[in-house]
Amino acid sequence: MKERPLHEKVSILTSMMMALVYAGGGIYLIASSSSFNLIPAGSWGRYLLSAALIAYGVYRGYRAWKNWERSEE
């Protein structure tokens, strides 16, 4: 098995970390009551943004995981 180049490892790990950041940001918006007074707590826009962030984080994590598996072959 051939080892991956360093730039490919860094790229995949960065994608995985950003997936966690996006999903974590969405969860934070749902769980917290403060958002620097930009989005009022309990508004539908806040929950819509949270759902979008979580969905994008999951999608990005899935893509990074598949990229990781593909590069191991």
Biopython code that builds the backbone (N, CA, C, O; Angstrom):
import numpy as np
from Bio.PDB.StructureBuilder import StructureBuilder

atoms = [
    (1, "MET", "N", (0.843, -1.176, 0.000)),
    (1, "MET", "CA", (0.000, 0.000, 0.000)),
    (1, "MET", "C", (0.891, 1.243, 0.000)),
    (1, "MET", "O", (1.830, 1.351, 0.788)),
    (2, "LYS", "N", (0.589, 2.143, -0.865)),
    (2, "LYS", "CA", (1.352, 3.374, -1.005)),
    (2, "LYS", "C", (0.838, 4.416, -0.011)),
    (2, "LYS", "O", (-0.370, 4.589, 0.149)),
    (3, "GLU", "N", (1.764, 5.103, 0.650)),
    (3, "GLU", "CA", (1.361, 6.117, 1.627)),
    (3, "GLU", "C", (0.946, 7.402, 0.915)),
    (3, "GLU", "O", (1.514, 7.784, -0.108)),
    (4, "ARG", "N", (-0.057, 8.051, 1.488)),
    (4, "ARG", "CA", (-0.564, 9.297, 0.914)),
    (4, "ARG", "C", (0.449, 10.415, 1.086)),
    (4, "ARG", "O", (1.188, 10.433, 2.070)),
    (5, "PRO", "N", (0.495, 11.346, 0.144)),
    (5, "PRO", "CA", (1.360, 12.518, 0.306)),
    (5, "PRO", "C", (0.846, 13.399, 1.446)),
    (5, "PRO", "O", (-0.334, 13.353, 1.794)),
    (6, "LEU", "N", (1.730, 14.188, 2.014)),
    (6, "LEU", "CA", (1.396, 15.026, 3.161)),
    (6, "LEU", "C", (0.282, 16.016, 2.846)),
    (6, "LEU", "O", (-0.610, 16.224, 3.669)),
    (7, "HIS", "N", (0.321, 16.630, 1.665)),
    (7, "HIS", "CA", (-0.707, 17.620, 1.336)),
    (7, "HIS", "C", (-2.098, 16.992, 1.271)),
    (7, "HIS", "O", (-3.094, 17.651, 1.572)),
    (8, "GLU", "N", (-2.166, 15.727, 0.880)),
    (8, "GLU", "CA", (-3.463, 15.045, 0.831)),
    (8, "GLU", "C", (-3.962, 14.736, 2.241)),
    (8, "GLU", "O", (-5.155, 14.864, 2.520)),
    (9, "LYS", "N", (-3.064, 14.335, 3.121)),
    (9, "LYS", "CA", (-3.438, 14.082, 4.515)),
    (9, "LYS", "C", (-3.941, 15.354, 5.180)),
    (9, "LYS", "O", (-4.956, 15.338, 5.878)),
    (10, "VAL", "N", (-3.241, 16.440, 4.967)),
    (10, "VAL", "CA", (-3.632, 17.720, 5.559)),
    (10, "VAL", "C", (-4.983, 18.169, 5.020)),
    (10, "VAL", "O", (-5.813, 18.669, 5.779)),
    (11, "SER", "N", (-5.210, 18.003, 3.756)),
    (11, "SER", "CA", (-6.472, 18.399, 3.140)),
    (11, "SER", "C", (-7.652, 17.608, 3.711)),
    (11, "SER", "O", (-8.697, 18.182, 4.017)),
    (12, "ILE", "N", (-7.484, 16.320, 3.851)),
    (12, "ILE", "CA", (-8.559, 15.484, 4.384)),
    (12, "ILE", "C", (-8.825, 15.812, 5.845)),
    (12, "ILE", "O", (-9.982, 15.924, 6.250)),
    (13, "LEU", "N", (-7.768, 15.969, 6.648)),
    (13, "LEU", "CA", (-7.949, 16.303, 8.056)),
    (13, "LEU", "C", (-8.574, 17.682, 8.235)),
    (13, "LEU", "O", (-9.374, 17.883, 9.149)),
    (14, "THR", "N", (-8.223, 18.625, 7.385)),
    (14, "THR", "CA", (-8.832, 19.955, 7.440)),
    (14, "THR", "C", (-10.315, 19.869, 7.109)),
    (14, "THR", "O", (-11.132, 20.528, 7.752)),
    (15, "SER", "N", (-10.665, 19.075, 6.129)),
    (15, "SER", "CA", (-12.077, 18.898, 5.784)),
    (15, "SER", "C", (-12.856, 18.283, 6.931)),
    (15, "SER", "O", (-13.989, 18.686, 7.198)),
    (16, "MET", "N", (-12.265, 17.315, 7.610)),
    (16, "MET", "CA", (-12.934, 16.693, 8.749)),
    (16, "MET", "C", (-13.108, 17.678, 9.906)),
    (16, "MET", "O", (-14.155, 17.705, 10.553)),
    (17, "MET", "N", (-12.093, 18.472, 10.155)),
    (17, "MET", "CA", (-12.190, 19.469, 11.228)),
    (17, "MET", "C", (-13.246, 20.519, 10.901)),
    (17, "MET", "O", (-14.005, 20.924, 11.782)),
    (18, "MET", "N", (-13.304, 20.960, 9.662)),
    (18, "MET", "CA", (-14.305, 21.958, 9.286)),
    (18, "MET", "C", (-15.717, 21.384, 9.355)),
    (18, "MET", "O", (-16.666, 22.105, 9.661)),
    (19, "ALA", "N", (-15.860, 20.091, 9.071)),
    (19, "ALA", "CA", (-17.173, 19.460, 9.221)),
    (19, "ALA", "C", (-17.625, 19.540, 10.669)),
    (19, "ALA", "O", (-18.793, 19.815, 10.944)),
    (20, "LEU", "N", (-16.703, 19.301, 11.600)),
    (20, "LEU", "CA", (-17.034, 19.411, 13.021)),
    (20, "LEU", "C", (-17.359, 20.848, 13.409)),
    (20, "LEU", "O", (-18.249, 21.083, 14.226)),
    (21, "VAL", "N", (-16.645, 21.809, 12.832)),
    (21, "VAL", "CA", (-16.894, 23.220, 13.132)),
    (21, "VAL", "C", (-18.281, 23.631, 12.651)),
    (21, "VAL", "O", (-19.015, 24.294, 13.385)),
    (22, "TYR", "N", (-18.651, 23.249, 11.436)),
    (22, "TYR", "CA", (-19.971, 23.601, 10.906)),
    (22, "TYR", "C", (-21.085, 22.964, 11.736)),
    (22, "TYR", "O", (-22.035, 23.639, 12.132)),
    (23, "ALA", "N", (-20.962, 21.660, 11.995)),
    (23, "ALA", "CA", (-21.996, 20.977, 12.779)),
    (23, "ALA", "C", (-22.045, 21.530, 14.201)),
    (23, "ALA", "O", (-23.128, 21.704, 14.761)),
    (24, "GLY", "N", (-20.896, 21.804, 14.781)),
    (24, "GLY", "CA", (-20.847, 22.375, 16.120)),
    (24, "GLY", "C", (-21.447, 23.768, 16.175)),
    (24, "GLY", "O", (-22.096, 24.126, 17.158)),
    (25, "GLY", "N", (-21.241, 24.547, 15.143)),
    (25, "GLY", "CA", (-21.843, 25.875, 15.078)),
    (25, "GLY", "C", (-23.353, 25.808, 15.029)),
    (25, "GLY", "O", (-24.037, 26.617, 15.656)),
    (26, "GLY", "N", (-23.877, 24.848, 14.286)),
    (26, "GLY", "CA", (-25.321, 24.663, 14.219)),
    (26, "GLY", "C", (-25.893, 24.227, 15.555)),
    (26, "GLY", "O", (-26.940, 24.718, 15.979)),
    (27, "ILE", "N", (-25.210, 23.310, 16.217)),
    (27, "ILE", "CA", (-25.662, 22.852, 17.526)),
    (27, "ILE", "C", (-25.575, 23.992, 18.545)),
    (27, "ILE", "O", (-26.453, 24.133, 19.396)),
    (28, "TYR", "N", (-24.526, 24.797, 18.458)),
    (28, "TYR", "CA", (-24.384, 25.936, 19.363)),
    (28, "TYR", "C", (-25.532, 26.928, 19.181)),
    (28, "TYR", "O", (-26.071, 27.442, 20.162)),
    (29, "LEU", "N", (-25.902, 27.194, 17.945)),
    (29, "LEU", "CA", (-27.015, 28.118, 17.711)),
    (29, "LEU", "C", (-28.324, 27.607, 18.293)),
    (29, "LEU", "O", (-29.131, 28.392, 18.792)),
    (30, "ILE", "N", (-28.539, 26.316, 18.234)),
    (30, "ILE", "CA", (-29.766, 25.747, 18.801)),
    (30, "ILE", "C", (-29.711, 25.781, 20.326)),
    (30, "ILE", "O", (-30.693, 26.135, 20.979)),
    (31, "ALA", "N", (-28.567, 25.413, 20.890)),
    (31, "ALA", "CA", (-28.464, 25.239, 22.337)),
    (31, "ALA", "C", (-28.280, 26.544, 23.107)),
    (31, "ALA", "O", (-28.686, 26.624, 24.266)),
    (32, "SER", "N", (-27.692, 27.550, 22.509)),
    (32, "SER", "CA", (-27.388, 28.764, 23.258)),
    (32, "SER", "C", (-28.497, 29.795, 23.120)),
    (32, "SER", "O", (-29.325, 29.738, 22.211)),
    (33, "SER", "N", (-28.486, 30.728, 24.043)),
    (33, "SER", "CA", (-29.469, 31.809, 23.968)),
    (33, "SER", "C", (-28.835, 33.101, 23.467)),
    (33, "SER", "O", (-29.521, 34.105, 23.277)),
    (34, "SER", "N", (-27.518, 33.071, 23.256)),
    (34, "SER", "CA", (-26.853, 34.284, 22.770)),
    (34, "SER", "C", (-26.281, 34.057, 21.372)),
    (34, "SER", "O", (-25.680, 33.020, 21.094)),
    (35, "SER", "N", (-26.472, 35.017, 20.524)),
    (35, "SER", "CA", (-25.855, 34.986, 19.200)),
    (35, "SER", "C", (-25.457, 36.408, 18.819)),
    (35, "SER", "O", (-25.628, 36.841, 17.679)),
    (36, "PHE", "N", (-24.923, 37.117, 19.805)),
    (36, "PHE", "CA", (-24.459, 38.498, 19.622)),
    (36, "PHE", "C", (-25.582, 39.419, 19.156)),
    (36, "PHE", "O", (-25.335, 40.415, 18.477)),
    (37, "ASN", "N", (-26.824, 39.078, 19.527)),
    (37, "ASN", "CA", (-28.015, 39.866, 19.206)),
    (37, "ASN", "C", (-28.239, 40.046, 17.703)),
    (37, "ASN", "O", (-28.919, 40.985, 17.288)),
    (38, "LEU", "N", (-27.682, 39.171, 16.900)),
    (38, "LEU", "CA", (-27.908, 39.232, 15.451)),
    (38, "LEU", "C", (-29.143, 38.435, 15.052)),
    (38, "LEU", "O", (-29.916, 38.857, 14.191)),
    (39, "ILE", "N", (-29.319, 37.286, 15.681)),
    (39, "ILE", "CA", (-30.466, 36.434, 15.396)),
    (39, "ILE", "C", (-31.202, 36.214, 16.711)),
    (39, "ILE", "O", (-30.628, 35.636, 17.633)),
    (40, "PRO", "N", (-32.444, 36.650, 16.828)),
    (40, "PRO", "CA", (-33.167, 36.492, 18.093)),
    (40, "PRO", "C", (-33.357, 35.028, 18.473)),
    (40, "PRO", "O", (-33.586, 34.179, 17.612)),
    (41, "ALA", "N", (-33.261, 34.742, 19.768)),
    (41, "ALA", "CA", (-33.460, 33.378, 20.262)),
    (41, "ALA", "C", (-34.890, 32.937, 19.993)),
    (41, "ALA", "O", (-35.836, 33.692, 20.219)),
    (42, "GLY", "N", (-35.041, 31.718, 19.512)),
    (42, "GLY", "CA", (-36.368, 31.164, 19.257)),
    (42, "GLY", "C", (-36.975, 31.522, 17.918)),
    (42, "GLY", "O", (-38.109, 31.133, 17.638)),
    (43, "SER", "N", (-36.259, 32.248, 17.086)),
    (43, "SER", "CA", (-36.814, 32.616, 15.780)),
    (43, "SER", "C", (-36.632, 31.475, 14.778)),
    (43, "SER", "O", (-35.724, 30.654, 14.907)),
    (44, "TRP", "N", (-37.519, 31.444, 13.775)),
    (44, "TRP", "CA", (-37.430, 30.378, 12.779)),
    (44, "TRP", "C", (-36.164, 30.515, 11.937)),
    (44, "TRP", "O", (-35.632, 29.510, 11.468)),
    (45, "GLY", "N", (-35.674, 31.732, 11.736)),
    (45, "GLY", "CA", (-34.444, 31.935, 10.968)),
    (45, "GLY", "C", (-33.235, 31.324, 11.651)),
    (45, "GLY", "O", (-32.346, 30.775, 11.000)),
    (46, "ARG", "N", (-33.216, 31.427, 12.973)),
    (46, "ARG", "CA", (-32.116, 30.844, 13.742)),
    (46, "ARG", "C", (-32.107, 29.321, 13.592)),
    (46, "ARG", "O", (-31.052, 28.720, 13.393)),
    (47, "TYR", "N", (-33.293, 28.699, 13.687)),
    (47, "TYR", "CA", (-33.363, 27.249, 13.564)),
    (47, "TYR", "C", (-33.100, 26.792, 12.140)),
    (47, "TYR", "O", (-32.528, 25.722, 11.929)),
    (48, "LEU", "N", (-33.503, 27.576, 11.177)),
    (48, "LEU", "CA", (-33.226, 27.251, 9.782)),
    (48, "LEU", "C", (-31.720, 27.301, 9.504)),
    (48, "LEU", "O", (-31.173, 26.412, 8.852)),
    (49, "LEU", "N", (-31.063, 28.343, 10.002)),
    (49, "LEU", "CA", (-29.612, 28.452, 9.846)),
    (49, "LEU", "C", (-28.905, 27.312, 10.566)),
    (49, "LEU", "O", (-27.939, 26.753, 10.046)),
    (50, "SER", "N", (-29.377, 26.965, 11.753)),
    (50, "SER", "CA", (-28.786, 25.860, 12.513)),
    (50, "SER", "C", (-28.902, 24.549, 11.750)),
    (50, "SER", "O", (-27.936, 23.792, 11.652)),
    (51, "ALA", "N", (-30.089, 24.284, 11.212)),
    (51, "ALA", "CA", (-30.296, 23.047, 10.453)),
    (51, "ALA", "C", (-29.411, 23.012, 9.216)),
    (51, "ALA", "O", (-28.867, 21.963, 8.870)),
    (52, "ALA", "N", (-29.264, 24.147, 8.550)),
    (52, "ALA", "CA", (-28.408, 24.204, 7.359)),
    (52, "ALA", "C", (-26.951, 23.950, 7.724)),
    (52, "ALA", "O", (-26.252, 23.232, 7.008)),
    (53, "LEU", "N", (-26.485, 24.530, 8.830)),
    (53, "LEU", "CA", (-25.098, 24.318, 9.256)),
    (53, "LEU", "C", (-24.847, 22.859, 9.622)),
    (53, "LEU", "O", (-23.822, 22.286, 9.254)),
    (54, "ILE", "N", (-25.784, 22.266, 10.343)),
    (54, "ILE", "CA", (-25.622, 20.862, 10.730)),
    (54, "ILE", "C", (-25.641, 19.963, 9.501)),
    (54, "ILE", "O", (-24.818, 19.055, 9.385)),
    (55, "ALA", "N", (-26.565, 20.206, 8.590)),
    (55, "ALA", "CA", (-26.647, 19.391, 7.371)),
    (55, "ALA", "C", (-25.376, 19.522, 6.531)),
    (55, "ALA", "O", (-24.876, 18.529, 6.002)),
    (56, "TYR", "N", (-24.854, 20.740, 6.408)),
    (56, "TYR", "CA", (-23.632, 20.933, 5.635)),
    (56, "TYR", "C", (-22.441, 20.279, 6.330)),
    (56, "TYR", "O", (-21.569, 19.714, 5.671)),
    (57, "GLY", "N", (-22.403, 20.356, 7.655)),
    (57, "GLY", "CA", (-21.327, 19.697, 8.394)),
    (57, "GLY", "C", (-21.343, 18.194, 8.206)),
    (57, "GLY", "O", (-20.293, 17.576, 8.029)),
    (58, "VAL", "N", (-22.542, 17.594, 8.243)),
    (58, "VAL", "CA", (-22.668, 16.153, 8.037)),
    (58, "VAL", "C", (-22.255, 15.789, 6.612)),
    (58, "VAL", "O", (-21.533, 14.815, 6.398)),
    (59, "TYR", "N", (-22.711, 16.571, 5.647)),
    (59, "TYR", "CA", (-22.362, 16.306, 4.250)),
    (59, "TYR", "C", (-20.846, 16.422, 4.028)),
    (59, "TYR", "O", (-20.239, 15.580, 3.366)),
    (60, "ARG", "N", (-20.258, 17.461, 4.585)),
    (60, "ARG", "CA", (-18.823, 17.661, 4.418)),
    (60, "ARG", "C", (-18.026, 16.553, 5.104)),
    (60, "ARG", "O", (-17.004, 16.106, 4.585)),
    (61, "GLY", "N", (-18.493, 16.116, 6.265)),
    (61, "GLY", "CA", (-17.844, 15.006, 6.961)),
    (61, "GLY", "C", (-17.943, 13.714, 6.176)),
    (61, "GLY", "O", (-16.979, 12.951, 6.104)),
    (62, "TYR", "N", (-19.106, 13.463, 5.584)),
    (62, "TYR", "CA", (-19.290, 12.269, 4.761)),
    (62, "TYR", "C", (-18.347, 12.288, 3.559)),
    (62, "TYR", "O", (-17.714, 11.283, 3.236)),
    (63, "ARG", "N", (-18.264, 13.442, 2.904)),
    (63, "ARG", "CA", (-17.363, 13.561, 1.752)),
    (63, "ARG", "C", (-15.909, 13.337, 2.149)),
    (63, "ARG", "O", (-15.164, 12.670, 1.430)),
    (64, "ALA", "N", (-15.502, 13.893, 3.290)),
    (64, "ALA", "CA", (-14.121, 13.721, 3.758)),
    (64, "ALA", "C", (-13.854, 12.264, 4.106)),
    (64, "ALA", "O", (-12.782, 11.738, 3.807)),
    (65, "TRP", "N", (-14.827, 11.610, 4.740)),
    (65, "TRP", "CA", (-14.658, 10.197, 5.096)),
    (65, "TRP", "C", (-14.516, 9.335, 3.848)),
    (65, "TRP", "O", (-13.662, 8.450, 3.796)),
    (66, "LYS", "N", (-15.348, 9.590, 2.845)),
    (66, "LYS", "CA", (-15.247, 8.817, 1.605)),
    (66, "LYS", "C", (-13.916, 9.076, 0.901)),
    (66, "LYS", "O", (-13.326, 8.163, 0.322)),
    (67, "ASN", "N", (-13.451, 10.311, 0.953)),
    (67, "ASN", "CA", (-12.160, 10.651, 0.361)),
    (67, "ASN", "C", (-11.036, 9.928, 1.098)),
    (67, "ASN", "O", (-10.079, 9.466, 0.475)),
    (68, "TRP", "N", (-11.149, 9.828, 2.417)),
    (68, "TRP", "CA", (-10.154, 9.127, 3.231)),
    (68, "TRP", "C", (-10.123, 7.644, 2.867)),
    (68, "TRP", "O", (-9.050, 7.066, 2.696)),
    (69, "GLU", "N", (-11.298, 7.032, 2.751)),
    (69, "GLU", "CA", (-11.366, 5.607, 2.400)),
    (69, "GLU", "C", (-10.837, 5.347, 0.995)),
    (69, "GLU", "O", (-10.134, 4.365, 0.758)),
    (70, "ARG", "N", (-11.178, 6.230, 0.076)),
    (70, "ARG", "CA", (-10.747, 6.056, -1.309)),
    (70, "ARG", "C", (-9.223, 6.160, -1.423)),
    (70, "ARG", "O", (-8.606, 5.446, -2.213)),
    (71, "SER", "N", (-8.626, 7.041, -0.642)),
    (71, "SER", "CA", (-7.185, 7.240, -0.759)),
    (71, "SER", "C", (-6.403, 6.121, -0.068)),
    (71, "SER", "O", (-5.200, 5.992, -0.293)),
    (72, "GLU", "N", (-7.066, 5.301, 0.777)),
    (72, "GLU", "CA", (-6.384, 4.177, 1.412)),
    (72, "GLU", "C", (-6.232, 2.998, 0.470)),
    (72, "GLU", "O", (-5.389, 2.130, 0.698)),
    (73, "GLU", "N", (-7.025, 2.953, -0.577)),
    (73, "GLU", "CA", (-6.974, 1.816, -1.512)),
    (73, "GLU", "C", (-5.750, 1.836, -2.364)),
    (73, "GLU", "O", (-5.564, 0.950, -3.198)),
]
sb = StructureBuilder()
sb.init_structure("model")
sb.init_model(0)
sb.init_chain("A")
sb.init_seg("    ")
for serial, (resi, resn, name, xyz) in enumerate(atoms, 1):
    if name == "N":
        sb.init_residue(resn, " ", resi, " ")
    sb.init_atom(name, np.array(xyz, "f"), 0.0, 1.0, " ", f" {name:<3s}", serial, name[0])
structure = sb.get_structure()
